[in-house]
Structures are given as structure tokens and as C-alpha cells.
Amino acid sequence: MLDIIVYILSLILAVSAMILPTALILGITMPFTGVLVRYRANYRPKRGLRLDGEDEMDVTRADTDSYFGMMKRVHRIEGWAGLYKGFIPSIVAVLITSGIVLWIISFTISLVPVILLIPMQIITNRAITTPHKLSAFAPKAALQVLLSSAERAQPWRLFFAPGVALSEVLQGLVPPTLSILVQFVPGLYLSHRLPILIAALPLIALATVLLTPLQVMGARLTLQRLGDGPETSLDAPPPEYGVEEVMEFRTQHAPYASLFDCGKQMVVEEGWRSLLRAWWVTPLWIMLSIGGAMAQ
């Protein structure tokens, strides 16, 4: 539940960071735009054309003969609220034309396969790290080792494994966010005259700093079982590869409660460098991805 709240808050902050500059600009320009629309759309028949209520129209004409006269009239009759009519539709229009709404929609759609693959990611990581010899022809026995009894009874709980979904979502949020950020922050992209891999080095470095801890924490969280351990319901677990295990597991402490808790505990228990393990893989993967995209 905490991870869902953190994800929603992070998404709100990301969207707010995009909307606030637009809202600030519109907050300054909207009164002038609104007056301009009214001034241009105002109906002003020729004086020779006799209409009912002409005396009242003459008063109105005097107030609206100029742009600033129209502004005074709007403020006198409708107040400041009148000057900001159309503010919300204007924000929506700007967001649509700037591509932010399309980015939010495409990002949300792109998350669907990532979320659906979370159980397989958990099973894959556990299969890699388990000390037991698992047979490809005995999937039932393998799943008894890889999943707790609670997870086997309710497989859907894997989607709500603490921090796993949030780490994937935030990883997916980094590239599109950087693509927008590069338009507003000078220096993130060095020069269009340089080869793309060199020009994008600041972006690659920033992406590495953001992605690597998320990837490290995500890997750690996928090994954390919900409920009891894997061997409690097995009479004869599969044999192990050897007496000595390849890696150590965090079994002497309380489970991580969330992605944030995982990062905090890793720093306290293992040092901040633990969050940057194999950091060099991330920029290498990014550069290979860029190279692959250029080759297409």
C-alpha cells in the first residue's frame, strides 16, 4: 500500500513539474488573452444602424472602443475572476499541444506489459539465485522452491510484492522524463554537431545515477518472499549445488516494507555503494540501445 501511495505521489509530482511552468505563464498572460478575445469578438454595429436599446449600447461602445477599455469593463463587471475565464481549458490545450498528455497516455500504456511481467521477473530472479538444482521437467517442484505457500495459494499477490512494481514504474519514468528535461535544462545535451553518443554523455550519466539504484533495489526486492519461506512445506527439497552458497541472503532482519525502506536499509546495513553495484552496466546498456536505434 505504501508503494502505491509513493508511486501516485511521484506521478503527481512529475505531472505537477510539467504543469506548474505552464500555469505560471498562463497566470500572467491569461487576463490579456481573455481581453483580446472579448475585444475582437465584441459586436459593434455601425452607429447608423438603429437597434432596440441603442442608448445602452452607446454606453457599452464607449467602454469597449479600445483594448484597455474592454479590460476595465471586464474587471468592473466580473472582477479578477472574469479576467481568468478560460484558464483551465487553456492549460489543457497547452498540455495537448506540448505533447505532455500524449506522453502520459503512452507512458501509462507502456506500463501494462511491464506490470504483467512482474511475476515472471520475480520467478526468474529467484531461479537464478536459488542454491537448489531445479529441473525444467518438474515445474511443480521448482515453483514449490521458488514461491512461498502463500504465493502459490494466491499468485496475484506477486503483483503487490513490496517495491517491485514501483521500481519498474520509476525506471520506465526516467527516459521520457529526461527527454522532456533536456528541452529546458541547457547542458544535458552538449551539441548537435557532436556524435550522438558523445553529445548525450551528460544525459547518460544522469540516467545511470537514477536507474542503477532502482535496478539494484528491484533485484533485491524480487527475492523477498511473501509469507513463509520456500522449504517449510517440502518434505524433500531438491538437492543443492554444494555445501557453500554462492551468495548471501538477507534473512536475519525484518523484510523490506517498501522501495524506500529497501534503499534506506541497504545504506544503513551495507553502505551507499551497495546501491551502485555494477553501475557500469547501465550506461553500457543505454549506449547499446542508442546504437541499435541508430542502426535501424
N, C-alpha and C positions, 0 to 999 in steps of 0.2 A: 504493500500500500504506500509506503514511504517513497519507493522508487517511482510509482505512478505520479505521486504529487510532485516530486522533484522534476520529472520529465515535463509535466504540464507547466510548471513554473518556468523551466528553461525555455520551453517553446514560447510561452508568453513573453519572456524577456527578449528572446530573439526577434519575435514579431514586433514588440514594442520598440526595439532598437531601430527597426526599419521604418516604423510608422511615425515616431516622435519627430525626426527631422522634417518629414512631410507636413505633420501637423503644425510645427513651428512656423514653417514658411507660409502655409495657408492662414495661420493665425494673423500674420502680418498683411498678407495680400487679399484675403477674402473680402474685407469691407470694400476695398477699391474695386474688386472684381464684381461684387454684387451691385454696387452703384453703377458700374459701367453697363451691366446687363439691363438694369432698370432704365437707365438714361437712353440706351439705344432702343429698347423695346417700348418705350413710352409713346402712347398715341397722342399726336398733336395735330389735329385738323387745322386747315387754314382758317384764318380769322373771318374770312368772308363766308364760311360755311356755318349757317345758323343751326344750332342744335339746342335741345332742351337742356336746361341747367348751364347755360353759357357763362353766367356770372361766376358760378362756382368753378367752371373750367378755367376762367381767366385767372383766378387766384392760383389754381394748380399750375397753370402755364408759367406764371411769374416765378414760382418756386422751382420749376423744373426746366427753365430755359438754359441752364448750364449744368455741367457735371457736378460742380461743388454745391450748386443749389439743390440738386437731387440728393446729394449726400446729407445736407442739412435737413431736408424734408423727411428722409428715411429715419434719421436719428431723432427728430422731433416727434414723429408719429409712433415709431416702433421701438425706439431706443437701441441700445447696443445689440440686443438680440436680433433686431431686424437687419443690422449690418452683417450679421454672421449667418443669415439664412443660406442654406445650401452647403454648409460646411462639411457635413458627413458625406453626402454624395460626391463632393469634390475629392475627399480623401480616398474614397473607393475608386473613383475614376483614375486618380494619380497612381494608386497601387496597381490597378489593372494595366495601365499603360507602361508602368515601370517594370512589369513582369513579376512583381513580388507575389501577387495572388496566384499566378500560374506556377511560380516556384513552390509555393506552399502546397498546391494541389499535386504537382508532380512529385514532390518530396514525400507527401503522405502516401501516394500510390506506390512509390518505390519501396516504402517500408513494409508493404504487405508480404512479399516473398521473404524478406529478412526475418520478420516475425514468425512466419510459418516454419522457417528452417531452424528456429531456436532449439527445439527438442533434438534434432539431428546433430546440431553443433555440440550440445551437451553430451550426447551419447558418443560422438566421435572423440571429443577431448578425453572423456573417461576411458574409452577403449585404448587410446594412445598411452595414457598414464597408468593404467592398472598393472599391478605386478603379476596378474594371473594370465595363464595361457588360455585364450579364448578360441573356440573352434567356429569357423564360418558355417559349419554344418549343424551347429547346435545353438541357434539364436535364442531359444528359451533360456538355456543355461547361461548364455552370455548376458542377457538382459537381467537375469537374477543377480549377476555380479555388478553390473553397471548401474542398476537402478535400485533404490530402496523399495521396501514393500509398499510404502505409502505412494511412491511414484508409479509403481506398477499398478496399483489399485486405481489411481487417479492420474493417468498420463497427462491430462490437461494442466496439471499443476506445474509441469515443466515450463510452461509459458510464463508463469509467475515466479520463477526462481529469482530470488533477490538479486537485483542489479544487472542480471544478464540482458534482459530486453532493453533496459535503459542504456547500457554500454553500447549496444548495437545501434540504437536510435541516435545517440550522440555522435557516434562515428560517422553515421550517414549524414548528419547535420553539418559536419565540418567542411566538406568540399564545396557544397553550394553556398555556405556562409562566406567562405573565403573568396569565392568568385564574385560575390557582391561587395565584399570588403575591399577588394583590390581596386574597385572603381572610386572609392572615397579616400583611401589611405595611400598617399604617394610613397613610393619606395618599395612597396611589396612586389611590384613587377619592375625590374630595373630599366629595360629599354626594349622596344620592339625591333631595334636594329641588331640586337644580340641573338644568338641561337636560343631557342625557347627554354632548353634545359638550364642554360646559364642565367637567363633573364628571370626565370622563375625560382631561383635559389632561395630568396627570402620567403617566398610562399611555401616552398617545400620544407624549409626549416621550421616555420610556424606550424605547418600541418604535422610535422614529426613530433613537435612538443605537445600538441593537442591530442594526437591519435595514439601515440605509444602508451601513455598511462591507461587510456581506455582499453586498449587491446590487452595489456598486462592484467588489469583488474578483471576484464571479461573472461580471460582464460582461467584465472584463479576462481572466479565465482561459478563457472560451469562444473567444477569438481565438488562443489558443496552440495551434499545430498539433503533432500527434504525428508524429515522423519528419521527412522532408524538407519543404520549402516547396511551395507550390502550382504554381509555374511551372516546376519542374525537368523535368517530363515533358511539357511542352506546346511544340510547335513554333511555334504561332501563337496566343498567348493573346488573349482578347477585348480590344478597344480600351479605353482608359481615358477617363474623362470629361474630363480635362485634364492639362496638364503638372504642375500643382501638386496635391498630395493634400490632402484636407480635414483629415485627422488624421494624427498620427504614430504609428508602431507601435514597440513595444519589440523591436528586432531585434539590437541590439549587445551584449546581455547574455545570460547563460545563462537558459534557461526557468525559470519558477517551478516549484519542486518540489512545492508543496502550497499549500493555502489559507493556512496560517500564514506560509509563506515569501513568498507574494504580498503579504500585508499588511506584513510586515517590510520587504521590498524597496521597496514603494511609499513607506513612511515614510522610508526612508533616501534613496531616489533623488528623490522628488517632494514630500516633506513630509507631515505627518499630515493636512493639509487635503484631500489628494487622496482620502482615504477617505470624505470627507463631501461629495463633489461632488453637486450638485442634491439636497441633503438635504431641501429643502422639498417635493419631490415625494412623499416617503414619508408625512409627516403628512397631506398633501392627499389622497393615495390612501386612507389609513386613515379619514379623516373622510367621504369619499365612500362608502366601504364601509359605515360605520356608518349614514350617511344612507339608503343603499339598503336596508339590513336593516330600518331603522325604517319605511320606506315600504311594505314588504311586509306 
